Amino acid sequence: MPANPDFDDIVTTTLRNRSGKLADNATVTTAFLDRLRRKGKVKPAEGGRTIVQELEVSLNPNGGWYAGLDPLNTNLHEPFSAAEFDWKQCYVPAVWSGLDKLKNQGELATINLVSARIKNSEKTLVDLVAQAAYSDGTSFGGKQMQGLGLFVVTSPGTGSVGGIDRAGNTFWRNQTAICTQGAINIAASNPSNYLAALNSLSISCTRGSDRPDLYVADAVHYRFYLESLQPLQRITNTDMAGFGFTALKYYGVGGNADFVLDNGYCPANTTFALNTDYLYLRPHPDRNFVPFGGDRIPTNQDGTVAFVGFTGNMCVSNMARQGRLFQN
């Protein structure tokens, strides 16, 4: 019998009670993940060897105009394909020693200890996923979740994503633009290099009404954009601010989008132009920021270990509508 017979029950119950909210709380760590959640792009992927993301790769080339009894083209066209993404697993342990149990005999003391340890483990897990949302998936020996660092790159004609080679498939390449200077003044006779590059990127990412809805910038590029607006009336986004993010608005290419600061894991000197209709976080429903494996007691140590974990990956279904602005 453990020194505190209720200790492990409190650990298990606390983990289960908190896990229901943790998945939603995880997405508010970045404006990017929060946008995916609010647009319904956090889509569970239930099992399978890989996570399969359907793609519409082309329009039907067989249609056309005709007159009278002209023969009609009935050739088969298969516009759909799929990208495959590997499952990625992430965990954080919460550990208690036997001495911790002895020191926290009272129920209130036990609950406080458990809550603090679990909260720290949850924050760590959330941070690992938030960091991976901008990654290329190469950290931890290639076991890390893939993110914008793989999907929206500075050299889009190289590498492969989801098993599709970008070199041989132009439809699977994101757009790019280069910024060559830092001084900003939109009131000047000519727009700055940053604004000119941003507008060019926005245009290249737009097809009809299909356009970026979220621009994510690091601190440097956010300052460039902020200073460009200061000579004018600043246009802020009260909706995004209500969710705790520092946000402005970008008006261009026939619409408006949110321009947000990510001063955490967004790469330096970078602005992402994202069409989040085509970006997804695909967690496994049974491992979506939840405890797993039960309490574990090492055979050769006086302690208890509990785990919280995430299994899934980030997926993309259209990279031609995504863009990256960077500095040379």
C-alpha positions as CSV (number, residue, x, y, z in Angstrom):
1,M,0.0,0.0,0.0
2,P,1.4,3.5,-0.9
3,A,2.3,5.9,1.9
4,N,-0.7,8.0,0.9
5,P,-3.4,5.5,-0.3
6,D,-5.4,8.3,-2.0
7,F,-2.4,9.8,-3.8
8,D,-2.5,7.8,-7.0
9,D,-6.3,8.1,-7.3
10,I,-6.1,11.8,-7.1
11,V,-3.4,11.8,-9.8
12,T,-5.5,9.8,-12.2
13,T,-8.7,11.7,-11.5
14,T,-7.0,15.0,-12.0
15,L,-5.4,14.0,-15.3
16,R,-8.8,12.8,-16.6
17,N,-10.7,15.8,-15.5
18,R,-8.2,18.2,-17.1
19,S,-7.7,16.4,-20.4
20,G,-11.1,17.4,-21.8
21,K,-10.1,21.1,-21.9
22,L,-6.4,20.7,-22.7
23,A,-6.9,20.0,-26.4
24,D,-8.8,23.3,-26.9
25,N,-6.4,25.2,-24.6
26,A,-3.4,24.0,-26.7
27,T,-4.6,25.8,-29.8
28,V,-4.6,29.2,-28.2
29,T,-0.9,29.2,-27.8
30,T,-0.4,30.6,-31.3
31,A,-2.7,32.6,-33.6
32,F,-2.0,30.0,-36.3
33,L,-3.3,27.0,-34.3
34,D,-6.1,29.1,-32.9
35,R,-7.3,30.0,-36.4
36,L,-7.3,26.3,-37.3
37,R,-9.4,25.5,-34.3
38,R,-11.9,28.2,-35.0
39,K,-12.2,27.3,-38.6
40,G,-12.8,23.6,-37.8
41,K,-9.5,22.5,-39.2
42,V,-8.5,20.5,-36.2
43,K,-9.8,17.2,-37.7
44,P,-9.2,13.9,-35.9
45,A,-7.6,11.1,-38.0
46,E,-8.8,7.7,-36.8
47,G,-6.1,5.1,-37.2
48,G,-4.5,3.8,-40.4
49,R,-0.9,3.3,-41.4
50,T,-0.6,7.0,-42.2
51,I,-2.7,10.1,-42.2
52,V,-4.2,10.5,-45.6
53,Q,-5.0,14.0,-46.8
54,E,-7.1,14.3,-50.0
55,L,-6.0,16.7,-52.7
56,E,-7.7,18.2,-55.7
57,V,-4.8,18.6,-58.1
58,S,-6.3,19.9,-61.3
59,L,-9.4,21.0,-63.2
60,N,-10.9,18.7,-65.9
61,P,-9.2,19.5,-69.2
62,N,-11.7,17.6,-71.3
63,G,-14.5,20.2,-71.4
64,G,-14.9,23.0,-74.0
65,W,-17.2,24.9,-76.3
66,Y,-19.0,23.1,-79.1
67,A,-21.5,23.7,-81.8
68,G,-24.4,21.5,-83.1
69,L,-23.4,17.8,-83.4
70,D,-19.7,18.2,-82.6
71,P,-18.3,15.1,-80.9
72,L,-17.9,15.6,-77.1
73,N,-14.8,14.6,-75.3
74,T,-15.6,11.8,-72.8
75,N,-12.0,11.0,-71.7
76,L,-11.7,10.0,-68.1
77,H,-10.0,12.6,-65.9
78,E,-8.9,11.9,-62.3
79,P,-8.5,15.2,-60.5
80,F,-8.0,13.8,-57.1
81,S,-4.9,12.5,-55.4
82,A,-3.7,12.2,-51.8
83,A,-0.8,13.1,-49.6
84,E,0.3,10.8,-46.8
85,F,1.7,12.0,-43.5
86,D,3.3,9.9,-40.9
87,W,2.0,9.7,-37.3
88,K,4.0,11.7,-34.9
89,Q,4.0,11.1,-31.1
90,C,4.8,13.5,-28.3
91,Y,4.8,13.0,-24.6
92,V,5.7,14.7,-21.3
93,P,6.0,12.8,-18.0
94,A,4.7,13.9,-14.6
95,V,6.8,12.3,-11.9
96,W,6.4,11.9,-8.1
97,S,8.9,10.3,-5.8
98,G,7.9,8.3,-2.8
99,L,9.2,11.1,-0.6
100,D,6.8,13.5,-2.3
101,K,3.9,11.2,-1.2
102,L,5.2,11.2,2.3
103,K,5.5,14.9,2.5
104,N,2.0,15.5,1.1
105,Q,-0.1,13.4,3.3
106,G,-3.1,15.8,3.6
107,E,-5.6,15.7,0.8
108,L,-5.3,19.5,0.1
109,A,-1.5,19.2,0.0
110,T,-1.8,16.3,-2.4
111,I,-4.2,18.0,-4.7
112,N,-1.9,21.1,-4.8
113,L,1.2,19.0,-5.6
114,V,-0.6,17.0,-8.3
115,S,-2.2,20.0,-9.9
116,A,1.2,21.9,-10.1
117,R,3.0,18.9,-11.6
118,I,0.3,18.1,-14.1
119,K,-0.1,21.8,-15.1
120,N,3.7,22.0,-15.8
121,S,3.6,18.8,-17.9
122,E,0.6,20.1,-19.9
123,K,2.3,23.4,-20.6
124,T,5.4,21.6,-21.8
125,L,3.4,19.4,-24.1
126,V,1.5,22.3,-25.5
127,D,4.7,24.2,-26.1
128,L,6.3,21.2,-27.9
129,V,3.3,21.1,-30.3
130,A,3.2,24.9,-30.8
131,Q,6.9,24.8,-31.6
132,A,6.4,21.9,-34.1
133,A,3.7,23.9,-35.9
134,Y,6.5,26.0,-37.4
135,S,9.0,23.2,-37.8
136,D,10.3,21.1,-40.8
137,G,9.9,17.9,-38.8
138,T,13.6,17.2,-38.6
139,S,14.1,17.7,-34.8
140,F,14.2,14.7,-32.4
141,G,15.8,12.6,-35.2
142,G,12.9,13.3,-37.6
143,K,10.3,12.3,-35.1
144,Q,8.9,15.8,-34.6
145,M,5.5,16.9,-36.0
146,Q,5.8,18.6,-39.4
147,G,4.7,22.2,-39.8
148,L,5.1,25.4,-41.8
149,G,8.8,24.9,-41.9
150,L,8.2,22.0,-44.3
151,F,5.1,23.2,-46.1
152,V,5.9,26.9,-46.8
153,V,9.6,27.2,-47.6
154,T,12.1,29.6,-49.2
155,S,13.0,27.0,-51.9
156,P,9.6,25.5,-52.9
157,G,11.0,23.6,-55.9
158,T,13.0,21.1,-53.7
159,G,12.1,18.3,-51.3
160,S,8.9,16.4,-50.9
161,V,5.8,16.8,-48.7
162,G,3.3,14.0,-48.0
163,G,5.1,11.7,-50.4
164,I,4.8,14.2,-53.3
165,D,7.9,15.5,-55.0
166,R,7.9,19.3,-55.3
167,A,10.5,19.4,-58.0
168,G,8.3,17.5,-60.4
169,N,4.9,18.8,-59.4
170,T,4.6,22.6,-59.7
171,F,1.1,22.5,-58.2
172,W,2.7,21.4,-54.9
173,R,4.9,24.5,-54.5
174,N,4.2,27.5,-52.2
175,Q,4.7,31.1,-53.3
176,T,7.7,33.2,-52.2
177,A,8.8,36.9,-52.1
178,I,11.9,38.6,-50.9
179,C,12.3,41.7,-48.8
180,T,15.6,43.6,-49.1
181,Q,15.2,46.5,-46.6
182,G,14.0,47.5,-43.2
183,A,12.9,51.2,-43.2
184,I,9.2,51.5,-43.6
185,N,7.0,54.4,-44.5
186,I,3.7,53.8,-46.3
187,A,3.1,57.6,-46.6
188,A,6.2,57.9,-48.8
189,S,5.8,58.4,-52.6
190,N,6.7,54.8,-53.1
191,P,5.8,51.9,-50.8
192,S,8.7,50.3,-49.0
193,N,10.4,47.1,-50.2
194,Y,8.6,45.2,-47.5
195,L,5.1,46.4,-48.5
196,A,5.8,45.9,-52.1
197,A,7.0,42.3,-51.5
198,L,4.1,41.6,-49.2
199,N,1.6,42.8,-51.8
200,S,3.3,40.8,-54.5
201,L,3.2,37.7,-52.3
202,S,-0.5,38.3,-51.6
203,I,-1.3,38.5,-55.3
204,S,0.6,35.3,-56.1
205,C,-1.2,33.4,-53.4
206,T,-4.6,34.6,-54.7
207,R,-6.8,32.8,-57.2
208,G,-10.3,34.5,-57.6
209,S,-11.8,34.7,-54.1
210,D,-9.4,32.1,-52.8
211,R,-6.8,34.2,-50.9
212,P,-4.8,34.2,-47.6
213,D,-6.8,34.8,-44.5
214,L,-4.0,35.0,-42.0
215,Y,-0.5,36.6,-42.1
216,V,1.9,35.6,-39.4
217,A,5.0,37.6,-38.8
218,D,8.0,37.5,-36.4
219,A,8.8,40.6,-34.4
220,V,10.9,42.2,-37.1
221,H,8.4,41.9,-39.9
222,Y,5.5,42.8,-37.6
223,R,7.4,46.0,-36.7
224,F,7.9,46.7,-40.4
225,Y,4.1,46.4,-41.0
226,L,3.2,48.3,-37.8
227,E,5.4,51.2,-38.7
228,S,4.0,51.3,-42.2
229,L,0.5,51.9,-40.7
230,Q,1.5,54.5,-38.1
231,P,1.4,57.5,-40.4
232,L,-2.2,56.5,-41.1
233,Q,-5.1,55.5,-38.8
234,R,-4.0,52.2,-37.4
235,I,-6.4,49.4,-38.4
236,T,-6.6,46.8,-35.7
237,N,-8.5,43.5,-35.4
238,T,-10.6,43.5,-32.3
239,D,-11.7,39.9,-32.9
240,M,-8.2,38.5,-32.7
241,A,-7.4,40.8,-29.9
242,G,-10.3,39.3,-28.0
243,F,-8.5,36.0,-28.1
244,G,-5.3,37.5,-26.7
245,F,-3.3,38.0,-29.9
246,T,-1.5,41.1,-31.2
247,A,-3.2,41.7,-34.5
248,L,-3.7,44.2,-37.3
249,K,-5.6,44.0,-40.6
250,Y,-4.2,43.6,-44.1
251,Y,-6.4,44.9,-46.9
252,G,-5.5,43.9,-50.4
253,V,-6.4,41.6,-53.4
254,G,-10.1,42.2,-52.9
255,G,-10.4,41.3,-49.3
256,N,-9.0,41.6,-45.8
257,A,-7.0,39.3,-43.6
258,D,-5.6,39.2,-40.1
259,F,-1.9,40.2,-39.7
260,V,-0.7,38.8,-36.4
261,L,2.5,38.8,-34.3
262,D,4.1,35.5,-33.3
263,N,7.1,36.4,-31.3
264,G,7.7,32.8,-30.2
265,Y,8.4,30.2,-32.9
266,C,7.9,32.0,-36.1
267,P,11.3,32.1,-37.9
268,A,13.2,35.3,-37.8
269,N,12.7,37.9,-40.6
270,T,9.7,35.9,-41.9
271,T,6.1,36.6,-42.8
272,F,3.8,33.7,-43.7
273,A,0.8,34.3,-45.9
274,L,-1.6,31.4,-45.1
275,N,-4.8,30.2,-46.6
276,T,-6.0,28.2,-43.6
277,D,-8.7,26.5,-45.6
278,Y,-6.0,24.1,-46.7
279,L,-4.1,23.5,-43.5
280,Y,-5.1,21.0,-40.8
281,L,-4.0,19.7,-37.4
282,R,-4.9,16.0,-37.5
283,P,-4.8,14.5,-34.0
284,H,-5.7,10.9,-33.2
285,P,-8.9,11.1,-31.1
286,D,-7.5,8.7,-28.5
287,R,-4.3,10.7,-28.0
288,N,-5.3,14.3,-28.3
289,F,-3.6,15.9,-25.4
290,V,-4.7,13.3,-22.9
291,P,-3.2,11.0,-20.3
292,F,-2.2,7.6,-21.4
293,G,-0.8,4.4,-20.0
294,G,-2.0,4.8,-16.4
295,D,0.3,5.3,-13.4
296,R,3.6,3.5,-13.7
297,I,5.8,2.5,-10.8
298,P,9.4,1.7,-11.8
299,T,10.6,-1.7,-10.4
300,N,13.9,-0.2,-9.2
301,Q,12.8,3.3,-8.0
302,D,10.6,4.7,-5.3
303,G,8.3,6.8,-7.5
304,T,5.3,7.1,-9.8
305,V,5.2,8.3,-13.4
306,A,2.1,9.5,-15.4
307,F,2.2,10.7,-19.0
308,V,0.2,13.2,-21.1
309,G,0.6,12.9,-24.8
310,F,-0.3,13.8,-28.4
311,T,-0.3,11.7,-31.5
312,G,-1.0,13.2,-34.9
313,N,0.5,15.5,-37.5
314,M,-0.1,18.7,-39.4
315,C,-1.3,18.3,-43.0
316,V,-1.7,20.5,-46.0
317,S,-3.9,20.0,-49.1
318,N,-2.9,23.0,-51.2
319,M,0.5,24.6,-51.1
320,A,0.1,26.9,-54.1
321,R,-2.2,29.1,-52.0
322,Q,0.4,29.5,-49.2
323,G,3.3,32.0,-49.2
324,R,6.5,33.0,-47.4
325,L,8.1,36.4,-47.4
326,F,11.7,36.4,-46.2
327,Q,14.8,38.6,-46.3
328,N,18.0,37.9,-48.4
